[in-house]
Amino acid sequence: MRCTEISVNSFQYGSGEYDNNLIMSATFKLFYVENQTNIIQVSDIIAWDFNEKKPASQICADILSNCTSDFSTPFNITVIDNNFGLWADFIENNGMFEEDLTFWYGFVEEGNINRPDGTLFSIDNACIVNEFDGSKMVQCCNSFEPVPKAPAGNFPKCKTFKSRVSILNVNDNYSINATASLTLMIFDDNSVVSTDFNFTENVIFAYDLNECGGIESNEQGCYLPYVDYKAILSVFIEPPSTIEPTIGKWIIRDNVMMSSEGVPITAKNNCQYYNEPLDEDQLLSSQFCCQEFA
């Protein structure tokens, strides 16, 4: 099942005189057109400062500086390259900027709303609670839709992926301007470690794998969820400054590793290919392939 609507309640609290006591809640509903658009409708908005006894001045999405101060009316976010976030700006009564509360961050892909670490909501795991350092977030999926199921069979999981990206000059017969490559090794404890990182000098390549941000060298790693999850690999490139296009992914659902919903990664289906314009003169071309199975 994929999640198409979530409700989120986020709190920051403390007992001290200068501690924040903020609450923000909203509902996110996904309107999805395959291979075209992901639109998130934000509604039922509450953003309140208990210390100042007043609402936030505005809430904003991190896409195209999309903001609103009208909390009674739903507003839409057109999601670009899967990722989106939402925060609230709070202003003190003296007019000074007080706090911006990062309300939610995650991604949408294949018609599914995903948490930043990639954890998939499910009927048995519909609500997720996170608490840390005087803050608490409760996220619940309110609406599920079926997804294509993988065919019956035994499908070994991939344990080594290889990514290669190239910046091509469109106006010069698609000549190569810069390249980068990275190997990701997945271990039995769900840790992922980067190796064989190579790149063209004078161009910055920084990879993101869900919450494992800023992979810019070898032997960087992190842990992926122990439940069903989706992993999205993206890359930031400068120059030109990009918005981190997706360059690879995999899904773990019902103990099957898939390249997309219902499509297992196999020896015959081991590669993904992506092409995305960077600007009118350059194109990002990438491939993401499984090199070794468990």
DASULNOR-V847243 format. One record per residue. N is the residue number from 0. PHI is phi in whole degrees, -180 to 180 (* if undefined). PSI is psi in degrees with one decimal (none if undefined). Layout:
<<N PHI PSI> <N PHI PSI>>
This chain:
<<0 * 143.9> <1 -113 149.8> <2 -94 127.8> <3 -115 -2.9> <4 -155 132.3> <5 -131 151.3> <6 -112 138.5> <7 -131 133.6> <8 -125 122.6> <9 -123 135.8> <10 -131 142.7> <11 -126 128.4> <12 -149 159.6> <13 -173 161.0> <14 -95 -10.3> <15 -78 163.3> <16 -61 -34.3> <17 -106 9.7> <18 -76 149.5> <19 -76 144.9> <20 -134 85.8> <21 -123 148.5> <22 -136 141.6> <23 -144 132.8> <24 -142 152.8> <25 -168 167.5> <26 -115 133.6> <27 -112 121.9> <28 -118 129.6> <29 -95 127.9> <30 -111 115.7> <31 -123 130.0> <32 -120 117.5> <33 -54 131.1> <34 62 15.9> <35 -128 -70.2> <36 -139 152.8> <37 -124 113.3> <38 -116 125.9> <39 -103 122.5> <40 -96 123.2> <41 -102 125.5> <42 -144 178.9> <43 53 46.5> <44 -84 129.7> <45 -129 127.5> <46 -142 103.3> <47 -133 136.5> <48 -104 110.7> <49 -71 -28.8> <50 -70 -46.8> <51 -87 -10.7> <52 56 49.3> <53 -160 162.8> <54 -78 169.8> <55 -64 155.2> <56 -74 -31.8> <57 -166 160.8> <58 -119 147.5> <59 -136 146.2> <60 -96 151.9> <61 -85 17.4> <62 -115 116.9> <63 58 26.9> <64 51 45.6> <65 -80 110.4> <66 -129 158.3> <67 -149 147.4> <68 -114 1.9> <69 -98 93.3> <70 -79 -8.3> <71 -86 -11.2> <72 -117 129.2> <73 -60 147.0> <74 -133 155.2> <75 -107 146.7> <76 -121 121.3> <77 -88 114.1> <78 -83 127.7> <79 -109 129.3> <80 53 39.3> <81 79 -39.6> <82 -86 145.9> <83 -156 152.7> <84 -140 164.9> <85 -143 137.8> <86 -144 166.6> <87 -122 140.0> <88 -100 125.3> <89 -113 133.5> <90 -117 132.7> <91 -69 163.6> <92 -63 -22.9> <93 -84 4.5> <94 90 -4.3> <95 -82 146.0> <96 -66 130.1> <97 -104 -56.8> <98 -162 144.1> <99 -116 126.1> <100 -97 113.0> <101 -70 109.5> <102 -83 -49.8> <103 -156 145.3> <104 -144 138.8> <105 -176 -155.2> <106 -148 158.5> <107 -122 138.7> <108 -162 133.5> <109 55 39.2> <110 73 21.2> <111 -127 134.4> <112 -88 126.7> <113 -122 143.7> <114 -70 161.9> <115 -58 -34.3> <116 -82 -1.7> <117 94 -6.1> <118 -55 131.8> <119 -91 129.8> <120 -67 148.8> <121 -147 170.9> <122 -58 -40.6> <123 -83 -12.8> <124 -133 54.4> <125 -78 -25.8> <126 -122 138.1> <127 -129 130.8> <128 -117 129.4> <129 -123 132.7> <130 -132 134.0> <131 -166 135.9> <132 46 55.5> <133 74 22.6> <134 -138 154.6> <135 -146 138.3> <136 -132 129.1> <137 -117 121.7> <138 -122 128.1> <139 -132 135.3> <140 -84 126.3> <141 -98 -15.8> <142 -148 129.8> <143 -120 151.4> <144 -132 150.0> <145 -69 153.2> <146 -122 157.9> <147 -60 139.6> <148 -96 147.6> <149 -69 146.9> <150 -65 157.0> <151 -65 144.7> <152 150 175.1> <153 -103 114.2> <154 -121 103.1> <155 -59 143.8> <156 -80 149.4> <157 -75 137.7> <158 -117 -6.1> <159 -142 118.6> <160 -110 146.8> <161 -121 126.1> <162 -111 137.7> <163 -137 129.3> <164 -125 146.5> <165 -136 136.1> <166 -96 118.9> <167 -107 141.5> <168 -87 107.6> <169 -62 -39.7> <170 -86 5.4> <171 -128 51.2> <172 56 34.4> <173 56 40.1> <174 -68 155.6> <175 -84 123.8> <176 -93 -39.0> <177 -161 155.5> <178 -140 160.7> <179 -151 151.4> <180 -142 153.4> <181 -155 139.2> <182 -110 134.7> <183 -115 125.2> <184 -109 126.3> <185 -107 126.7> <186 -106 169.8> <187 -62 -25.2> <188 -88 14.2> <189 68 17.3> <190 -83 149.1> <191 -125 130.1> <192 -127 137.6> <193 -91 140.2> <194 -142 171.7> <195 51 42.0> <196 -82 120.7> <197 -136 147.0> <198 -158 159.0> <199 -72 132.1> <200 -64 154.8> <201 73 6.1> <202 -128 131.4> <203 -88 127.1> <204 -123 119.0> <205 -129 118.7> <206 -91 147.6> <207 -124 135.1> <208 -126 97.9> <209 53 -120.3> <210 -87 -1.1> <211 -84 76.7> <212 -86 160.2> <213 69 38.2> <214 -78 106.1> <215 -129 10.5> <216 -159 177.2> <217 -77 160.1> <218 62 26.3> <219 -93 141.9> <220 -154 173.4> <221 -165 -178.0> <222 -114 140.6> <223 -99 161.8> <224 -61 155.1> <225 -90 -2.8> <226 -105 -178.0> <227 -57 135.8> <228 -152 167.6> <229 -123 132.3> <230 -109 126.5> <231 -117 121.9> <232 -100 125.9> <233 -132 170.4> <234 -142 137.4> <235 -100 133.3> <236 -129 135.7> <237 -151 129.4> <238 -80 159.6> <239 -77 157.4> <240 -71 122.1> <241 -110 171.0> <242 -106 35.4> <243 56 68.6> <244 -67 151.1> <245 -70 133.7> <246 -128 7.3> <247 175 156.6> <248 -163 161.4> <249 -152 157.7> <250 -126 134.7> <251 -108 113.3> <252 -141 126.1> <253 54 39.4> <254 67 19.0> <255 -115 133.9> <256 -93 124.8> <257 -127 153.5> <258 -84 -27.0> <259 -155 170.8> <260 -57 124.4> <261 83 1.1> <262 -122 98.5> <263 -65 148.4> <264 -80 123.1> <265 -135 176.8> <266 -62 -29.3> <267 -92 -14.8> <268 -128 66.3> <269 -110 -1.3> <270 -128 147.0> <271 -123 146.4> <272 -129 138.6> <273 -135 142.4> <274 -136 128.2> <275 -145 129.1> <276 -64 136.2> <277 -92 -40.6> <278 -159 -168.5> <279 -71 -14.0> <280 -108 -15.4> <281 -134 149.4> <282 -128 137.2> <283 -96 118.9> <284 -116 131.0> <285 -143 155.6> <286 -135 147.9> <287 -138 110.9> <288 -128 143.0> <289 -80 126.1> <290 -102 -21.1> <291 -151 133.9> <292 -104 154.5> <293 -69 none>>
